[in-house]
Amino acid sequence: MTEPRDGVSPVSLTAEEGPDQPSVTPALEDLYRGFEKALLVPLWTRIGDLMPEHPRSRARPHRWEWSTLLDLAGRSGDLVPVGRGGERRAIALANPSLGGRPYATSTLWAAIQYLMPGEDAPEHRHTQNAFRFVVEGEGVWTVVERDPVPMRRGDFLPQTGMNWHAHHNAADHAMAWIDGLDIPFQYDIEAQFFDFGRDRLSEEEHTTPDRSRSERLWGHPGLVPVSQLGRGRGTPLLCYRWADTDAALTDQLELEQAGHPGTVEPGHALVRYTDPAHGGDVLPTVRAQFHRVRSGVETAPRRETGSSVYQVFDGSGQVTAGDFSWSVTRGDLFVVPSWTPLSIRSQASPSDSDSGALDLFQFSDAPILSKLDLFRTHTEETHA
């Protein structure tokens, strides 16, 4: 029989009276002590925890205000160097119900990263899939596999795992953006690897081209470079520009106004970032999307398995996630755990939004669940 270490078992069982439960007798108590000693747990005492009727996330909905994040990141810029310690001046969102771990949700990591003028963030690589999204500012180039990529407001910059990458700030001012990774997922399944790269970038990598080499090859709608097919891992396009995202969302709402199909629901335009080589999700473990909700529109409550992180890109509104409700404005981030109903009411206007609508960037763990045939959605019916 297996013996618990130090004679103390981590298994603790209590015999309790209840429907479909065995009668509590000395013999049952003795059986349970035997289970504890042998490190066994009978299903009849735990099935409700292990197989609930619907997902019950350990994470909870929460909102972080951009103004607070930006202030604390700026103060960190004055005090904390960038180098071979933390590698990045990145400050992670910690969901209030996940025990202080730097996890936005049980599977997703999100952080504000801050780079001072003239600074380089050193090169490294990891199995975690990552991206950067820019809610404001410019002046930083991310360098992926020695290809400098400019980062500007509204740009989405994905980077598949195990690509060497670094950043440099060529501007005379600091810049902040958000990072998203699948760190919690890879950590909990014990599959992660990390390698340090070079301490310094080359002179060529410190250049500031207007377009990266990846964009020149892959940034043409509906066209792929035949010479590059089958090469590399994950999306070969390292930046999805805001001008293209904005135009796609605008066209959807204009088509709707003209009486043609194009939106996912009235007043709600939605686009998904995809890999131009195969049309699937842009990263193996992360789905990235962009929403535009016309002013005055409230989206129907929707549930999804898996979790999401949202950042308000422009505009203002009211977000309801389960039992939580917040007013949000530019830059604010919020999390929506698995199977939590989410509805969004746009209160945007030309005074706080270039588009006059509420614009939101979203990333989620949907590709993981889809590959396992566990991704489900449910939209509640609403009646005017």
FITORGU-740095 format. One record per residue (C-alpha): residue number from 1; residue in one letter; chain; x, y, z. Coordinates in pm, whole numbers, plus 50000, padded with zeros to 5 digits. Example, Ala and Ser with C-alpha at 12.3 -4.5 7.8 and 13.67 -1.06 7.14 Angstrom:
+-----+------+------+-------+-------+-------+
: pos : code : unit :     x :     y :     z :
+-----+------+------+-------+-------+-------+
:   1 :    A :    A : 51230 : 49550 : 50780 :
:   2 :    S :    A : 51367 : 49894 : 50714 :
+-----+------+------+-------+-------+-------+
//
This chain:
+-----+------+------+-------+-------+-------+
: pos : code : unit :     x :     y :     z :
+-----+------+------+-------+-------+-------+
:   1 :    M :    A : 50000 : 50000 : 50000 :
:   2 :    T :    A : 50123 : 50353 : 49921 :
:   3 :    E :    A : 50222 : 50542 : 50236 :
:   4 :    P :    A : 50170 : 50920 : 50266 :
:   5 :    R :    A : 50491 : 51116 : 50313 :
:   6 :    D :    A : 50574 : 51184 : 50681 :
:   7 :    G :    A : 50269 : 50979 : 50775 :
:   8 :    V :    A : 50034 : 51270 : 50703 :
:   9 :    S :    A : 49793 : 51230 : 50412 :
:  10 :    P :    A : 49685 : 51530 : 50200 :
:  11 :    V :    A : 49355 : 51347 : 50150 :
:  12 :    S :    A : 49092 : 51426 : 50411 :
:  13 :    L :    A : 48749 : 51264 : 50391 :
:  14 :    T :    A : 48439 : 51324 : 50601 :
:  15 :    A :    A : 48154 : 51078 : 50610 :
:  16 :    E :    A : 47827 : 51271 : 50583 :
:  17 :    E :    A : 47463 : 51171 : 50566 :
:  18 :    G :    A : 47288 : 51273 : 50246 :
:  19 :    P :    A : 47085 : 51159 : 49945 :
:  20 :    D :    A : 47248 : 50868 : 49766 :
:  21 :    Q :    A : 47529 : 50862 : 50024 :
:  22 :    P :    A : 47622 : 50555 : 50233 :
:  23 :    S :    A : 47509 : 50537 : 50594 :
:  24 :    V :    A : 47765 : 50679 : 50834 :
:  25 :    T :    A : 47890 : 50384 : 51040 :
:  26 :    P :    A : 48217 : 50296 : 51214 :
:  27 :    A :    A : 48293 : 50064 : 50923 :
:  28 :    L :    A : 48252 : 50350 : 50674 :
:  29 :    E :    A : 48474 : 50576 : 50886 :
:  30 :    D :    A : 48738 : 50304 : 50892 :
:  31 :    L :    A : 48707 : 50265 : 50512 :
:  32 :    Y :    A : 48761 : 50640 : 50468 :
:  33 :    R :    A : 49074 : 50630 : 50686 :
:  34 :    G :    A : 49199 : 50352 : 50458 :
:  35 :    F :    A : 49133 : 50570 : 50154 :
:  36 :    E :    A : 49325 : 50858 : 50313 :
:  37 :    K :    A : 49626 : 50639 : 50392 :
:  38 :    A :    A : 49632 : 50494 : 50040 :
:  39 :    L :    A : 49588 : 50841 : 49879 :
:  40 :    L :    A : 49251 : 50760 : 49725 :
:  41 :    V :    A : 48938 : 50973 : 49686 :
:  42 :    P :    A : 48601 : 50806 : 49617 :
:  43 :    L :    A : 48404 : 50974 : 49340 :
:  44 :    W :    A : 48079 : 50977 : 49537 :
:  45 :    T :    A : 48224 : 51240 : 49771 :
:  46 :    R :    A : 48357 : 51474 : 49498 :
:  47 :    I :    A : 48155 : 51439 : 49178 :
:  48 :    G :    A : 47982 : 51775 : 49227 :
:  49 :    D :    A : 48319 : 51952 : 49240 :
:  50 :    L :    A : 48475 : 51756 : 48954 :
:  51 :    M :    A : 48178 : 51750 : 48716 :
:  52 :    P :    A : 47960 : 52059 : 48772 :
:  53 :    E :    A : 47662 : 52131 : 48549 :
:  54 :    H :    A : 47847 : 52419 : 48383 :
:  55 :    P :    A : 48192 : 52582 : 48405 :
:  56 :    R :    A : 48277 : 52742 : 48741 :
:  57 :    S :    A : 48582 : 52957 : 48695 :
:  58 :    R :    A : 48835 : 53017 : 48970 :
:  59 :    A :    A : 48887 : 53363 : 48820 :
:  60 :    R :    A : 48634 : 53644 : 48863 :
:  61 :    P :    A : 48542 : 53943 : 48650 :
:  62 :    H :    A : 48754 : 54247 : 48724 :
:  63 :    R :    A : 48846 : 54584 : 48571 :
:  64 :    W :    A : 49177 : 54773 : 48576 :
:  65 :    E :    A : 49176 : 55146 : 48496 :
:  66 :    W :    A : 49429 : 55252 : 48234 :
:  67 :    S :    A : 49509 : 55576 : 48415 :
:  68 :    T :    A : 49623 : 55380 : 48721 :
:  69 :    L :    A : 49825 : 55132 : 48516 :
:  70 :    L :    A : 49995 : 55409 : 48319 :
:  71 :    D :    A : 50082 : 55605 : 48633 :
:  72 :    L :    A : 50238 : 55305 : 48807 :
:  73 :    A :    A : 50424 : 55199 : 48491 :
:  74 :    G :    A : 50565 : 55551 : 48456 :
:  75 :    R :    A : 50685 : 55549 : 48815 :
:  76 :    S :    A : 50844 : 55210 : 48750 :
:  77 :    G :    A : 51026 : 55361 : 48451 :
:  78 :    D :    A : 51203 : 55602 : 48686 :
:  79 :    L :    A : 51302 : 55332 : 48935 :
:  80 :    V :    A : 51335 : 54993 : 48766 :
:  81 :    P :    A : 51601 : 54921 : 48499 :
:  82 :    V :    A : 51547 : 54691 : 48203 :
:  83 :    G :    A : 51802 : 54410 : 48179 :
:  84 :    R :    A : 51885 : 54053 : 48260 :
:  85 :    G :    A : 51678 : 54048 : 48575 :
:  86 :    G :    A : 51314 : 54072 : 48489 :
:  87 :    E :    A : 51400 : 54100 : 48117 :
:  88 :    R :    A : 51108 : 54339 : 48067 :
:  89 :    R :    A : 50953 : 54629 : 48257 :
:  90 :    A :    A : 50620 : 54450 : 48243 :
:  91 :    I :    A : 50356 : 54470 : 48516 :
:  92 :    A :    A : 50103 : 54186 : 48508 :
:  93 :    L :    A : 49734 : 54196 : 48593 :
:  94 :    A :    A : 49656 : 53978 : 48897 :
:  95 :    N :    A : 49302 : 53847 : 48911 :
:  96 :    P :    A : 49170 : 53907 : 49266 :
:  97 :    S :    A : 49054 : 53548 : 49312 :
:  98 :    L :    A : 49369 : 53367 : 49190 :
:  99 :    G :    A : 49573 : 53400 : 49505 :
: 100 :    G :    A : 49797 : 53688 : 49401 :
: 101 :    R :    A : 49947 : 53506 : 49103 :
: 102 :    P :    A : 50026 : 53726 : 48800 :
: 103 :    Y :    A : 49735 : 53576 : 48604 :
: 104 :    A :    A : 49456 : 53777 : 48443 :
: 105 :    T :    A : 49256 : 53454 : 48411 :
: 106 :    S :    A : 49332 : 53089 : 48473 :
: 107 :    T :    A : 49491 : 53059 : 48126 :
: 108 :    L :    A : 49582 : 53413 : 48016 :
: 109 :    W :    A : 49852 : 53660 : 48117 :
: 110 :    A :    A : 49822 : 54032 : 48044 :
: 111 :    A :    A : 50055 : 54316 : 48138 :
: 112 :    I :    A : 50140 : 54675 : 48068 :
: 113 :    Q :    A : 50496 : 54706 : 47936 :
: 114 :    Y :    A : 50685 : 55035 : 47955 :
: 115 :    L :    A : 51004 : 55133 : 47773 :
: 116 :    M :    A : 51193 : 55455 : 47835 :
: 117 :    P :    A : 51358 : 55664 : 47560 :
: 118 :    G :    A : 51668 : 55499 : 47416 :
: 119 :    E :    A : 51615 : 55175 : 47606 :
: 120 :    D :    A : 51651 : 54823 : 47470 :
: 121 :    A :    A : 51465 : 54523 : 47614 :
: 122 :    P :    A : 51710 : 54233 : 47564 :
: 123 :    E :    A : 51654 : 53941 : 47332 :
: 124 :    H :    A : 51498 : 53616 : 47447 :
: 125 :    R :    A : 51257 : 53350 : 47331 :
: 126 :    H :    A : 51003 : 53118 : 47494 :
: 127 :    T :    A : 50743 : 52859 : 47408 :
: 128 :    Q :    A : 50465 : 53092 : 47524 :
: 129 :    N :    A : 50272 : 53251 : 47238 :
: 130 :    A :    A : 50262 : 53629 : 47275 :
: 131 :    F :    A : 50141 : 53954 : 47125 :
: 132 :    R :    A : 50156 : 54328 : 47176 :
: 133 :    F :    A : 49863 : 54567 : 47135 :
: 134 :    V :    A : 49910 : 54944 : 47128 :
: 135 :    V :    A : 49633 : 55161 : 47270 :
: 136 :    E :    A : 49833 : 55486 : 47241 :
: 137 :    G :    A : 50171 : 55620 : 47135 :
: 138 :    E :    A : 50449 : 55515 : 46902 :
: 139 :    G :    A : 50827 : 55512 : 46885 :
: 140 :    V :    A : 50909 : 55153 : 46984 :
: 141 :    W :    A : 51017 : 54884 : 46738 :
: 142 :    T :    A : 50982 : 54520 : 46834 :
: 143 :    V :    A : 51251 : 54308 : 46670 :
: 144 :    V :    A : 51136 : 53953 : 46591 :
: 145 :    E :    A : 51394 : 53718 : 46438 :
: 146 :    R :    A : 51602 : 54033 : 46361 :
: 147 :    D :    A : 51314 : 54198 : 46173 :
: 148 :    P :    A : 51237 : 54547 : 46319 :
: 149 :    V :    A : 50859 : 54606 : 46334 :
: 150 :    P :    A : 50717 : 54952 : 46416 :
: 151 :    M :    A : 50451 : 54969 : 46688 :
: 152 :    R :    A : 50183 : 55238 : 46660 :
: 153 :    R :    A : 49841 : 55312 : 46807 :
: 154 :    G :    A : 49588 : 55044 : 46718 :
: 155 :    D :    A : 49844 : 54797 : 46589 :
: 156 :    F :    A : 49825 : 54429 : 46686 :
: 157 :    L :    A : 50161 : 54250 : 46683 :
: 158 :    P :    A : 50147 : 53869 : 46730 :
: 159 :    Q :    A : 50452 : 53654 : 46787 :
: 160 :    T :    A : 50443 : 53276 : 46794 :
: 161 :    G :    A : 50640 : 53086 : 47056 :
: 162 :    M :    A : 51017 : 53026 : 47019 :
: 163 :    N :    A : 51081 : 53329 : 46800 :
: 164 :    W :    A : 51373 : 53543 : 46918 :
: 165 :    H :    A : 51250 : 53892 : 47005 :
: 166 :    A :    A : 51361 : 54219 : 47164 :
: 167 :    H :    A : 51238 : 54580 : 47170 :
: 168 :    H :    A : 51402 : 54921 : 47133 :
: 169 :    N :    A : 51266 : 55271 : 47189 :
: 170 :    A :    A : 51390 : 55510 : 46921 :
: 171 :    A :    A : 51179 : 55803 : 47044 :
: 172 :    D :    A : 51250 : 56083 : 47290 :
: 173 :    H :    A : 50957 : 55981 : 47508 :
: 174 :    A :    A : 50845 : 55668 : 47693 :
: 175 :    M :    A : 50590 : 55428 : 47544 :
: 176 :    A :    A : 50350 : 55178 : 47697 :
: 177 :    W :    A : 50153 : 54892 : 47547 :
: 178 :    I :    A : 49987 : 54569 : 47661 :
: 179 :    D :    A : 50136 : 54223 : 47632 :
: 180 :    G :    A : 49927 : 53907 : 47618 :
: 181 :    L :    A : 50061 : 53553 : 47661 :
: 182 :    D :    A : 49944 : 53202 : 47747 :
: 183 :    I :    A : 50181 : 53181 : 48047 :
: 184 :    P :    A : 49927 : 53040 : 48298 :
: 185 :    F :    A : 49817 : 52768 : 48057 :
: 186 :    Q :    A : 50169 : 52653 : 47972 :
: 187 :    Y :    A : 50281 : 52679 : 48334 :
: 188 :    D :    A : 49996 : 52465 : 48465 :
: 189 :    I :    A : 50041 : 52193 : 48202 :
: 190 :    E :    A : 50419 : 52202 : 48266 :
: 191 :    A :    A : 50521 : 52253 : 47903 :
: 192 :    Q :    A : 50717 : 52581 : 47900 :
: 193 :    F :    A : 51075 : 52654 : 47784 :
: 194 :    F :    A : 51277 : 52979 : 47791 :
: 195 :    D :    A : 51612 : 53083 : 47635 :
: 196 :    F :    A : 51818 : 53398 : 47688 :
: 197 :    G :    A : 51938 : 53565 : 47370 :
: 198 :    R :    A : 52186 : 53841 : 47292 :
: 199 :    D :    A : 52233 : 54127 : 47535 :
: 200 :    R :    A : 52259 : 54387 : 47257 :
: 201 :    L :    A : 52090 : 54443 : 46924 :
: 202 :    S :    A : 52291 : 54503 : 46608 :
: 203 :    E :    A : 52307 : 54839 : 46432 :
: 204 :    E :    A : 52081 : 54702 : 46158 :
: 205 :    E :    A : 51818 : 54599 : 46414 :
: 206 :    H :    A : 51821 : 54950 : 46559 :
: 207 :    T :    A : 51696 : 55089 : 46230 :
: 208 :    T :    A : 51341 : 55221 : 46216 :
: 209 :    P :    A : 51180 : 55108 : 45890 :
: 210 :    D :    A : 50823 : 55215 : 45822 :
: 211 :    R :    A : 50735 : 54857 : 45726 :
: 212 :    S :    A : 50889 : 54533 : 45846 :
: 213 :    R :    A : 51010 : 54262 : 45612 :
: 214 :    S :    A : 50718 : 54044 : 45725 :
: 215 :    E :    A : 50468 : 54311 : 45619 :
: 216 :    R :    A : 50632 : 54350 : 45279 :
: 217 :    L :    A : 50588 : 53978 : 45220 :
: 218 :    W :    A : 50258 : 53900 : 45394 :
: 219 :    G :    A : 50071 : 54229 : 45436 :
: 220 :    H :    A : 49877 : 54219 : 45109 :
: 221 :    P :    A : 49508 : 54116 : 45147 :
: 222 :    G :    A : 49431 : 53782 : 44986 :
: 223 :    L :    A : 49783 : 53736 : 44850 :
: 224 :    V :    A : 50054 : 53508 : 44986 :
: 225 :    P :    A : 50420 : 53484 : 44880 :
: 226 :    V :    A : 50458 : 53137 : 44727 :
: 227 :    S :    A : 50830 : 53134 : 44807 :
: 228 :    Q :    A : 50751 : 53148 : 45180 :
: 229 :    L :    A : 50476 : 52886 : 45208 :
: 230 :    G :    A : 50555 : 52611 : 45456 :
: 231 :    R :    A : 50831 : 52808 : 45629 :
: 232 :    G :    A : 50823 : 52898 : 45995 :
: 233 :    R :    A : 50580 : 52851 : 46283 :
: 234 :    G :    A : 50258 : 53042 : 46338 :
: 235 :    T :    A : 50153 : 53362 : 46165 :
: 236 :    P :    A : 50431 : 53507 : 45948 :
: 237 :    L :    A : 50270 : 53852 : 45956 :
: 238 :    L :    A : 50417 : 54036 : 46255 :
: 239 :    C :    A : 50188 : 54340 : 46254 :
: 240 :    Y :    A : 49820 : 54396 : 46175 :
: 241 :    R :    A : 49783 : 54768 : 46115 :
: 242 :    W :    A : 49510 : 54982 : 46269 :
: 243 :    A :    A : 49418 : 55143 : 45936 :
: 244 :    D :    A : 49309 : 54803 : 45803 :
: 245 :    T :    A : 49120 : 54708 : 46121 :
: 246 :    D :    A : 48942 : 55043 : 46132 :
: 247 :    A :    A : 48840 : 55024 : 45765 :
: 248 :    A :    A : 48699 : 54672 : 45807 :
: 249 :    L :    A : 48487 : 54771 : 46107 :
: 250 :    T :    A : 48365 : 55089 : 45938 :
: 251 :    D :    A : 48260 : 54896 : 45628 :
: 252 :    Q :    A : 48061 : 54643 : 45832 :
: 253 :    L :    A : 47853 : 54912 : 46001 :
: 254 :    E :    A : 47804 : 55104 : 45678 :
: 255 :    L :    A : 47684 : 54787 : 45504 :
: 256 :    E :    A : 47440 : 54728 : 45788 :
: 257 :    Q :    A : 47305 : 55082 : 45755 :
: 258 :    A :    A : 47251 : 55019 : 45384 :
: 259 :    G :    A : 47046 : 54708 : 45462 :
: 260 :    H :    A : 47310 : 54445 : 45384 :
: 261 :    P :    A : 47446 : 54169 : 45615 :
: 262 :    G :    A : 47785 : 54225 : 45773 :
: 263 :    T :    A : 47755 : 54262 : 46151 :
: 264 :    V :    A : 47724 : 53990 : 46417 :
: 265 :    E :    A : 47422 : 54166 : 46567 :
: 266 :    P :    A : 47260 : 54507 : 46511 :
: 267 :    G :    A : 47515 : 54782 : 46566 :
: 268 :    H :    A : 47795 : 54540 : 46656 :
: 269 :    A :    A : 48082 : 54493 : 46410 :
: 270 :    L :    A : 48343 : 54226 : 46481 :
: 271 :    V :    A : 48666 : 54119 : 46308 :
: 272 :    R :    A : 48910 : 53841 : 46391 :
: 273 :    Y :    A : 49284 : 53849 : 46330 :
: 274 :    T :    A : 49390 : 53543 : 46129 :
: 275 :    D :    A : 49701 : 53376 : 45997 :
: 276 :    P :    A : 49730 : 53471 : 45627 :
: 277 :    A :    A : 49891 : 53135 : 45546 :
: 278 :    H :    A : 49588 : 52925 : 45645 :
: 279 :    G :    A : 49308 : 53156 : 45765 :
: 280 :    G :    A : 49293 : 53011 : 46118 :
: 281 :    D :    A : 49354 : 53182 : 46449 :
: 282 :    V :    A : 49654 : 53410 : 46452 :
: 283 :    L :    A : 49825 : 53217 : 46735 :
: 284 :    P :    A : 49797 : 52848 : 46832 :
: 285 :    T :    A : 49660 : 52922 : 47180 :
: 286 :    V :    A : 49525 : 53278 : 47153 :
: 287 :    R :    A : 49231 : 53421 : 46958 :
: 288 :    A :    A : 49238 : 53797 : 46897 :
: 289 :    Q :    A : 48937 : 54001 : 46786 :
: 290 :    F :    A : 48825 : 54363 : 46761 :
: 291 :    H :    A : 48474 : 54489 : 46837 :
: 292 :    R :    A : 48303 : 54814 : 46739 :
: 293 :    V :    A : 47968 : 54886 : 46909 :
: 294 :    R :    A : 47765 : 55175 : 46771 :
: 295 :    S :    A : 47675 : 55443 : 47026 :
: 296 :    G :    A : 47349 : 55364 : 47210 :
: 297 :    V :    A : 47366 : 54992 : 47126 :
: 298 :    E :    A : 47372 : 54723 : 47396 :
: 299 :    T :    A : 47500 : 54381 : 47295 :
: 300 :    A :    A : 47302 : 54070 : 47383 :
: 301 :    P :    A : 47442 : 53881 : 47687 :
: 302 :    R :    A : 47678 : 53614 : 47561 :
: 303 :    R :    A : 47859 : 53328 : 47735 :
: 304 :    E :    A : 48166 : 53141 : 47612 :
: 305 :    T :    A : 48370 : 52856 : 47752 :
: 306 :    G :    A : 48721 : 52978 : 47815 :
: 307 :    S :    A : 48821 : 53325 : 47929 :
: 308 :    S :    A : 48883 : 53662 : 47767 :
: 309 :    V :    A : 49066 : 53987 : 47836 :
: 310 :    Y :    A : 48935 : 54309 : 47680 :
: 311 :    Q :    A : 49095 : 54651 : 47641 :
: 312 :    V :    A : 48893 : 54960 : 47551 :
: 313 :    F :    A : 49063 : 55118 : 47252 :
: 314 :    D :    A : 48832 : 55416 : 47210 :
: 315 :    G :    A : 48506 : 55550 : 47345 :
: 316 :    S :    A : 48320 : 55482 : 47668 :
: 317 :    G :    A : 48046 : 55253 : 47788 :
: 318 :    Q :    A : 47899 : 55025 : 48050 :
: 319 :    V :    A : 48019 : 54665 : 48079 :
: 320 :    T :    A : 47826 : 54396 : 48266 :
: 321 :    A :    A : 48007 : 54067 : 48333 :
: 322 :    G :    A : 47803 : 53833 : 48549 :
: 323 :    D :    A : 47729 : 54014 : 48876 :
: 324 :    F :    A : 47982 : 54292 : 48805 :
: 325 :    S :    A : 47921 : 54615 : 48617 :
: 326 :    W :    A : 48165 : 54896 : 48537 :
: 327 :    S :    A : 48192 : 55216 : 48342 :
: 328 :    V :    A : 48489 : 55194 : 48105 :
: 329 :    T :    A : 48688 : 55437 : 47896 :
: 330 :    R :    A : 48998 : 55440 : 47677 :
: 331 :    G :    A : 49267 : 55195 : 47786 :
: 332 :    D :    A : 49071 : 55024 : 48063 :
: 333 :    L :    A : 49113 : 54645 : 48078 :
: 334 :    F :    A : 48866 : 54389 : 48209 :
: 335 :    V :    A : 48846 : 54010 : 48228 :
: 336 :    V :    A : 48555 : 53779 : 48156 :
: 337 :    P :    A : 48597 : 53426 : 48303 :
: 338 :    S :    A : 48457 : 53111 : 48149 :
: 339 :    W :    A : 48078 : 53097 : 48098 :
: 340 :    T :    A : 48028 : 53444 : 48249 :
: 341 :    P :    A : 47756 : 53635 : 48060 :
: 342 :    L :    A : 47891 : 53956 : 47906 :
: 343 :    S :    A : 47697 : 54251 : 47767 :
: 344 :    I :    A : 47834 : 54587 : 47658 :
: 345 :    R :    A : 47648 : 54915 : 47620 :
: 346 :    S :    A : 47816 : 55179 : 47408 :
: 347 :    Q :    A : 47800 : 55536 : 47537 :
: 348 :    A :    A : 48066 : 55664 : 47301 :
: 349 :    S :    A : 48054 : 55999 : 47124 :
: 350 :    P :    A : 48279 : 56196 : 46888 :
: 351 :    S :    A : 48425 : 56365 : 47195 :
: 352 :    D :    A : 48586 : 56044 : 47325 :
: 353 :    S :    A : 48610 : 55823 : 47015 :
: 354 :    D :    A : 48753 : 55882 : 46669 :
: 355 :    S :    A : 48495 : 55642 : 46526 :
: 356 :    G :    A : 48210 : 55774 : 46743 :
: 357 :    A :    A : 48162 : 55415 : 46866 :
: 358 :    L :    A : 48293 : 55198 : 47148 :
: 359 :    D :    A : 48599 : 55010 : 47018 :
: 360 :    L :    A : 48734 : 54710 : 47209 :
: 361 :    F :    A : 49026 : 54474 : 47157 :
: 362 :    Q :    A : 48972 : 54118 : 47286 :
: 363 :    F :    A : 49194 : 53816 : 47328 :
: 364 :    S :    A : 49094 : 53474 : 47455 :
: 365 :    D :    A : 49200 : 53110 : 47493 :
: 366 :    A :    A : 48939 : 52991 : 47239 :
: 367 :    P :    A : 49186 : 52805 : 47010 :
: 368 :    I :    A : 49284 : 52574 : 47296 :
: 369 :    L :    A : 48922 : 52483 : 47367 :
: 370 :    S :    A : 48837 : 52455 : 46997 :
: 371 :    K :    A : 49116 : 52203 : 46939 :
: 372 :    L :    A : 48977 : 51995 : 47226 :
: 373 :    D :    A : 48616 : 52030 : 47104 :
: 374 :    L :    A : 48527 : 52215 : 47426 :
: 375 :    F :    A : 48447 : 52561 : 47289 :
: 376 :    R :    A : 48081 : 52648 : 47335 :
: 377 :    T :    A : 47883 : 52971 : 47319 :
: 378 :    H :    A : 47536 : 53083 : 47417 :
: 379 :    T :    A : 47371 : 53415 : 47339 :
: 380 :    E :    A : 47064 : 53510 : 47539 :
: 381 :    E :    A : 46762 : 53630 : 47351 :
: 382 :    T :    A : 46666 : 53991 : 47413 :
: 383 :    H :    A : 46332 : 54150 : 47346 :
: 384 :    A :    A : 46296 : 54514 : 47249 :
+-----+------+------+-------+-------+-------+
//
